[in-house]
Amino acid sequence: MITLQFLGFICLQKNNKLQGVNQVNKKSYSVGTTDKSWKGNNVQSITFIVTNDCNLRCKYCYITHKSSNKRMNFSVAKDFIDYLLASGNERFSEAVILEFIGGEPFLEVELIDRICDYFKLSAYKLDHPWYWNYRISICTNGVNYSSESVQKFIAKNFNKISVSITLDGTKEKHDLQRVFPDGTGSYDIINKNVDLWLSQFSGSTKVTFASDDLPFLKDSIISLWNRGIKTVNSNVVFENVWKEGDDKVLEDQLVELADYVLDNELYNKDLICSFFDDNIGYPYTEKDFDSTYCGAGKMMALSPDGKIYPCLRYYGYSLNNHEEWPVGNIKEGVDMEKVRPFMLASNRLQSDEECLNCEIATGCAFCQGFDYDVAKTPTNFYRAKYICKMHKARVRANEYYFARLFNRYGIERPERPGYSKKLYFMLSDDYVSYCTYDNKNGFTHRMDKDSVLNGLKFARHNFYKPVFVHSNSRFDFENSKDCEGYDILHIIPARYVGEGKKQGLKRIIPVYNKENLTWDNFGFDNVILNIAETEINSLYDCVKSLLPKVSRINLNITDISKNFDEKMYAAQMKRLKELVMDMVKKQGIFKEISLLTDILFINSHDNCMAGDKTFVLSPEENIYTCCGVYSNESENNIGNIEEGITVDYDFRLYKTKNSNICRLCDAYQCRDCIYVNKLYTKEVNVSPSFQCRKSYIERSVSSALLNDLKDLSVFHNYINGKEIKDLGFLDPIAAFLEINGQGQSYYRYKKA
């Protein structure tokens, strides 16, 4: 039961209506989370490039211009520290990380020791906020980790220092990339130092993969875990090295790793592999558009010659095409005009339309310094896309992992707006009605197992959320193990929900109608209720009977036509408004009825998006824009799962922004059935007047509900500032004609 305390979760997470989960397992998982850093994002990072030299020649290293004669003098570091501690302009955090990097930083461990001593003493003398509120961070290749000088430095700064050793996994994988100047592998030498390192620090390493070592990914991660290194921060290189088929290798390796984790119940054993991340694979939000993946410009890096950079990747030793980009030096300080472009960098300006509109944009990594170097012109407002297919492979593998985690152990990742694209599987031709189109077809055939699996593979590859729409007359679905790797929503007639639970289906939305309101919903909070146009007079009674058992009713008024009884509908909706308010006042419970309450919490159209974001898959493996077309015009498919969408069906017309009515309308709860549109107006993007008027009746009653709720203080945080104005019309075509003028036309519409 949803109380007012949980109002924000139910109402603001409108995708809740597509989940259909009666229980969420709160047990935690570590595989799928990211490593927590000291102070999180509330820390300033200062990087000292103490040397350009390295004792290894790793093949994938981005430092392409190593040099043995470029090392930092102590005086350079001293002047930089004096500048930072004396000036408050560059400090934006009360905590600081002193990062030392090379080349190989421990080649200059004595210099690092001296720099740290000077920083600590100077900060202490100045009573600076960074005194004691600092950490030393060093990533080393581990070759000389056990040396006396390194160990002395670690002991001196213990509890204030973090050291990670880069070990790439198995010996074969490691020695393929991480080699000495003579080409010999470094694994054996570094591995000898790992036990000492693990006795001093929590095991955390970084593993980088390129094209030729992808086949070793699974075994490498497992090898590191077994070695006692629990946190493996892993990534693929950004460079243009990827060959045809590499994405499939990456996906297969990650799927095999996921199986290993789940089959051995390692998902909650404090292991981390950053390839698995519960925050990746979602569309960008408005906030994402105005932020950027990279932290360049928020950190400062000091080169051996005393120049200050927004990130070490803008220092010349890692650039091949454009000149380096310093933002200052130790004598003159930071030139804020040079930093200004970094403050204005955002996904909106760095990414092209493909990236901005990507269904799985979040977590797609990029390095701003690398992108600057490979841009045609020297600019920060560019984004290389060499890893596009690799990110997609990673997301597919993540979907597999989290689907199996949910289906096998009942553990869900935190809810976020997921794929907006959905593929509805019509498991039989007598599928249960789930939208405003009422399916009246009888049973003749069903989707076989092979077609189901083919459809699931198609959905996974193209990032569609699979939705299984079950038969209205029988339940004969077999939940095979092959489905365990997919997160599937099942839409099932209420009378068969028990059968679905016996099959182990976890994500279910029961479907009710006037005749089956007494069936058990088995604890599922979200249901569909179909009421035919001819049954409007019983709408209130049906909802009143069902609403106490659930938290949300997704209400469909089916088979709407020119004969729609507006007066009766308005009266029924007003009674539903009173029902909702009565439950709020007497029980402290807010229940959702989609056509009445959704508009209170959304700010854009929430219709079925048929032909734009949602499609239908028939038992014959054909793809349709909507179920109405499939059931009545089966010859008008737009493709199939083998070839994809092959028919030019003028998809732009299916987008809300390309409807002159919808784009000016704020009746966001409107279902706007494209099949009804086509049937009555001959255009998919032109709604008939009776459908629009129905939606504006809902809008009007929702406005009254909003005003009632505003009188309750507990709702202020959720509906503060929300307004549904009285527009003086029921047909939104009035808004368009007001802008453009009706002109010399005989068209007339019902205004009252």
C-alpha positions, -999 to 999 in steps of 0.1 A, spaced: 0 0 0 14 34 -10 13 61 17 19 97 12 54 93 25 62 74 -6 43 97 -30 75 109 -46 86 74 -56 53 64 -72 43 96 -90 77 109 -101 88 75 -113 62 73 -140 80 44 -157 68 25 -127 37 17 -147 59 -4 -170 76 -24 -144 49 -47 -130 70 -60 -101 52 -70 -69 83 -73 -48 118 -58 -51 146 -77 -34 167 -52 -15 198 -74 -12 228 -56 -25 253 -64 -52 288 -53 -57 294 -64 -93 276 -37 -111 286 -9 -88 316 14 -90 345 20 -66 339 47 -41 367 73 -41 379 94 -12 355 124 -7 336 115 -39 333 145 -61 340 170 -33 378 170 -38 403 189 -59 429 170 -79 464 184 -84 487 163 -107 525 165 -107 540 150 -139 573 142 -122 589 126 -153 583 118 -189 604 86 -186 592 51 -180 608 17 -175 581 0 -196 569 5 -231 532 -5 -229 518 -9 -263 485 8 -256 499 37 -236 486 72 -246 520 88 -237 535 85 -271 565 108 -266 584 94 -236 617 111 -228 644 102 -203 657 137 -200 625 154 -188 620 153 -151 606 178 -127 630 199 -106 620 204 -70 620 242 -74 592 239 -100 570 218 -77 579 242 -48 568 273 -67 536 256 -77 527 246 -42 535 281 -30 512 295 -57 483 271 -48 485 277 -11 489 314 -13 460 320 -38 424 312 -30 413 316 -66 421 282 -78 409 263 -47 373 251 -49 374 223 -24 385 219 13 401 185 3 429 178 -22 444 148 -38 481 151 -47 485 128 -77 519 119 -90 523 105 -125 549 99 -151 559 80 -171 565 59 -142 563 81 -110 583 58 -87 614 65 -109 614 98 -90 603 86 -56 628 108 -38 615 138 -56 579 129 -47 589 124 -11 604 159 -10 574 175 -27 550 158 -2 571 170 28 571 205 15 534 205 9 526 192 44 549 216 61 538 247 41 501 239 46 506 234 83 524 267 87 496 285 68 469 267 87 456 259 53 423 238 49 443 213 29 465 206 59 456 171 69 427 171 45 447 156 17 456 123 1 486 112 -20 477 91 -50 501 71 -72 494 46 -99 526 26 -106 535 -2 -130 549 -20 -100 584 -28 -113 603 -12 -85 575 -13 -59 595 -34 -34 626 -12 -35 638 3 -3 632 39 -13 596 32 -24 588 12 8 603 39 30 581 65 13 550 44 17 557 38 54 563 74 60 529 84 45 509 54 55 471 61 59 475 92 38 486 75 6 469 53 -20 490 32 -44 476 11 -72 496 -13 -93 486 -19 -129 483 -57 -134 465 -67 -166 452 -101 -155 467 -133 -168 503 -135 -177 495 -139 -214 473 -109 -215 496 -87 -194 528 -96 -213 510 -90 -246 509 -52 -238 530 -43 -208 565 -49 -219 601 -36 -212 619 -16 -239 635 -48 -252 600 -63 -257 600 -88 -229 570 -91 -207 568 -76 -172 543 -99 -155 567 -121 -135 586 -91 -120 554 -72 -111 536 -103 -98 563 -108 -72 555 -75 -57 517 -80 -56 516 -98 -22 535 -70 -6 513 -44 -21 481 -63 -10 494 -64 25 495 -26 25 466 -15 4 431 -27 -6 435 -44 -39 425 -20 -67 439 -20 -102 432 -6 -137 431 -29 -167 430 -16 -203 419 -36 -233 427 -31 -269 417 -52 -300 443 -80 -298 438 -88 -261 400 -88 -259 398 -126 -259 416 -127 -226 391 -104 -208 371 -129 -188 400 -149 -176 420 -118 -168 393 -103 -146 388 -136 -128 426 -140 -124 428 -106 -107 399 -114 -84 414 -147 -74 447 -129 -68 430 -109 -41 425 -78 -62 388 -72 -57 384 -39 -75 392 -40 -112 386 -7 -130 385 -17 -166 381 1 -199 388 -1 -236 412 23 -253 397 54 -270 420 52 -300 410 41 -335 423 5 -332 390 -15 -333 385 -41 -360 353 -57 -374 339 -81 -349 357 -67 -318 324 -56 -303 310 -92 -305 342 -105 -288 338 -79 -260 301 -87 -256 307 -125 -255 336 -121 -230 314 -100 -207 285 -123 -210 307 -152 -200 321 -132 -171 285 -124 -160 276 -161 -161 307 -169 -140 297 -143 -114 261 -154 -112 266 -191 -114 291 -189 -86 271 -164 -66 299 -138 -65 276 -108 -73 276 -97 -36 311 -107 -25 326 -72 -26 340 -78 -61 340 -49 -87 346 -49 -124 337 -15 -138 326 -29 -171 295 -37 -152 278 -5 -140 242 0 -131 243 37 -143 251 30 -179 229 25 -209 202 51 -205 192 81 -227 206 115 -217 185 137 -195 184 175 -198 210 176 -170 232 152 -189 231 175 -220 246 203 -200 273 183 -183 303 164 -197 318 130 -191 354 144 -188 368 164 -158 393 184 -178 395 219 -166 384 209 -131 419 195 -123 453 210 -127 484 192 -140 520 206 -136 545 196 -163 583 193 -156 589 227 -172 565 245 -150 535 248 -172 500 242 -159 475 222 -179 437 215 -175 446 178 -176 478 158 -183 463 148 -217 468 184 -229 505 181 -222 526 176 -253 539 141 -245 504 126 -253 495 147 -283 503 138 -319 483 162 -341 477 196 -323 498 218 -301 496 214 -264 471 235 -244 486 250 -212 464 273 -192 491 290 -172 525 286 -156 541 288 -122 554 324 -127 522 340 -140 496 316 -125 464 304 -143 450 324 -172 413 321 -166 405 330 -202 423 298 -212 402 278 -187 369 294 -198 363 270 -227 366 240 -204 338 254 -182 315 256 -212 322 221 -225 291 200 -224 277 169 -241 253 192 -260 282 209 -278 307 181 -279 284 154 -293 267 150 -326 230 142 -331 236 105 -331 252 107 -296 227 131 -282 198 110 -293 214 77 -284 191 53 -265 220 42 -244 241 73 -241 250 73 -204 283 57 -196 298 61 -231 332 74 -221 354 98 -239 387 117 -231 385 154 -239 422 157 -244 423 128 -269 393 142 -287 410 176 -290 440 159 -305 421 140 -332 396 167 -341 400 182 -376 405 216 -360 420 222 -326 388 224 -305 374 210 -273 339 209 -288 344 176 -306 339 140 -297 356 110 -313 333 79 -317 358 51 -322 344 32 -292 307 36 -302 302 -1 -311 323 -12 -280 300 8 -257 270 -8 -273 285 -42 -267 291 -33 -231 255 -22 -226 242 -54 -241 263 -74 -217 251 -53 -188 215 -58 -198 222 -96 -198 239 -95 -164 212 -74 -146 184 -94 -163 199 -127 -150 205 -111 -116 168 -101 -114 154 -133 -129 176 -157 -109 180 -139 -75 152 -113 -76 176 -84 -72 169 -52 -92 192 -24 -100 180 11 -90 152 23 -112 160 49 -138 142 58 -171 153 30 -193 150 23 -230 122 44 -245 120 19 -274 98 -12 -268 91 -42 -289 57 -58 -282 57 -96 -288 22 -107 -299 25 -143 -285 -7 -152 -303 -31 -135 -326 -58 -134 -299 -35 -113 -277 -50 -95 -247 -58 -59 -254 -33 -36 -237 -39 -2 -253 -69 17 -267 -72 -7 -296 -95 -36 -286 -83 -69 -302 -113 -91 -312 -94 -117 -331 -98 -154 -321 -70 -178 -316 -55 -194 -347 -18 -196 -340 9 -186 -316 46 -175 -317 68 -205 -314 99 -208 -292 124 -201 -320 106 -169 -330 105 -158 -294 142 -162 -290 149 -146 -324 128 -116 -313 147 -114 -280 180 -113 -298 167 -86 -322 155 -66 -292 188 -69 -274 209 -60 -304 187 -29 -312 181 -19 -276 143 -25 -274 126 -33 -241 109 -67 -248 72 -68 -238 53 -101 -241 16 -97 -247 -1 -130 -239 -31 -148 -253 -65 -137 -240 -80 -172 -241 -52 -194 -227 -19 -195 -210 5 -218 -227 38 -199 -224 68 -218 -213 94 -197 -195 126 -214 -208 161 -209 -194 169 -191 -226 148 -162 -214 167 -157 -182 191 -133 -197 163 -109 -207 143 -85 -186 108 -91 -200 76 -74 -191 46 -97 -194 11 -84 -200 -13 -112 -190 -50 -114 -185 -57 -113 -148 -72 -148 -147 -38 -162 -159 -15 -143 -136 -13 -173 -112 -1 -194 -141 25 -168 -150 38 -168 -114 41 -206 -115 63 -202 -146 86 -179 -126 76 -147 -144 86 -118 -122 76 -87 -141 39 -89 -148 11 -64 -155 -24 -80 -151 -51 -69 -175 -86 -65 -162 -119 -56 -178 -155 -52 -167 -161 -89 -166 -131 -101 -145 -126 -76 -117 -127 -102 -90 -95 -121 -101 -66 -120 -77 -38 -96 -88 -12 -116 -67 2 -84 -52 11 -67 -84 6 -29 -78 2 -19 -114 -26 -31 -136 -43 -24 -168 -81 -18 -169 -98 -19 -203 -132 -2 -205 -150 -2 -238 -167 30 -251 -201 13 -246 -192 6 -210 -184 42 -199 -214 43 -176 -197 16 -154 -163 32 -154 -165 45 -119 -178 13 -104 -151 -8 -121 -123 15 -109 -138 17 -74 -138 -21 -73 -102 -25 -84 -84 5 -70 -82 -6 -33 -62 -37 -44 -36 -18 -64 -15 14 -65 -20 23 -101 -45 16 -128 -34 21 -164 -68 30 -178 -77 23 -215 -109 35 -230 -111 12 -260 -128 14 -294 -135 51 -291 -155 65 -320 -177 94 -331 -204 81 -308 -183 87 -277 -205 99 -249 -187 130 -236 -212 140 -210 -213 105 -194 -174 104 -195 -171 137 -178 -194 127 -151 -176 94 -145 -142 111 -144 -154 136 -119 -165 108 -96 -131 92 -100 -115 125 -89 -136 124 -58 -126 88 -52 -89 96 -53 -94 126 -30 -115 105 -6 -87 79 -3 -61 107 3 -81 124 30 -94 93 48 -66 68 44 -35 90 36 -30 70 4 -26 84 -31 -36 61 -59 -29 66 -96 -54 64 -124 -34 71 -155 -58 93 -174 -65 114 -144 -33 116 -124 -4 113 -149 -7 148 -161 1 161 -126 36 147 -127 47 147 -164 57 175 -187 57 159 -221 34 136 -240 32 100 -227 13 83 -254 21 48 -269 47 63 -294 37 36 -319 59 38 -350 83 61 -332 96 43 -301 74 12 -299 68 -15 -324 49 -48 -327 64 -82 -335 40 -108 -349 42 -146 -346 55 -146 -381 84 -124 -371 72 -94 -390 74 -59 -375 44 -34 -374 39 1 -363 11 -9 -339 -11 -38 -329 -41 -24 -347 -23 -25 -380 -11 -60 -373 -46 -73 -365 -64 -56 -394 -38 -50 -421 -13 -78 -417 1 -72 -452 13 -37 -440 44 -47 -421 74 -25 -421 101 -52 -419 111 -83 -400 136 -93 -374 160 -108 -399 164 -77 -420 151 -51 -395 129 -22 -406 131 -21 -443 100 -1 -454 100 36 -456 68 43 -437 76 81 -433 84 76 -396 88 114 -390 50 116 -390 48 93 -360 67 118 -338 47 140 -315 66 171 -326 54 166 -361 17 168 -352 4 203 -353 -22 194 -327 0 175 -303 29 198 -303 8 227 -291 -12 206 -266 -5 200 -229 -29 172 -223 1 150 -217 -19 120 -205 -36 116 -239 -32 82 -255 -35 95 -291 -40 62 -308 -24 63 -343 -47 36 -355 -77 57 -346 -61 86 -362 -55 68 -395 -90 52 -394 -109 85 -391 -86 112 -406 -64 91 -429 -33 106 -413 -14 90 -384 -5 124 -370 -39 140 -370 -62 130 -342 -100 130 -348 -118 157 -328 -136 132 -305 -103 117 -293 -90 152 -286 -121 162 -268 -120 131 -246 -84 140 -236 -95 175 -228 -123 163 -206 -96 143 -187 -74 174 -186 -102 195 -171 -110 170 -143 -72 167 -136 -71 205 -132 -98 203 -105 -79 174 -88 -47 195 -89 -65 224 -71 -78 201 -45 -44 186 -39 -28 220 -36 -48 225 -4 -29 196 12 6 208 23 21 173 19 17 176 -19 35 209 -22 69 194 -30 55 174 -58 31 197 -75 45 231 -65 43 254 -96 23 229 -116 -6 246 -134 -33 233 -157 -50 264 -171 -85 266 -183 -81 272 -221 -118 277 -229 -119 249 -255 -121 211 -256 -105 207 -291 -68 217 -292 -71 225 -329 -83 258 -316 -47 266 -305 -33 260 -340 -61 279 -357 -55 308 -333 -19 310 -343 -24 305 -381 -59 318 -386 -88 297 -399 -87 316 -432 -112 310 -460 -123 274 -451 -155 256 -446 -139 235 -418 -159 238 -385 -153 221 -352 -173 217 -320 -162 244 -297 -182 238 -266 
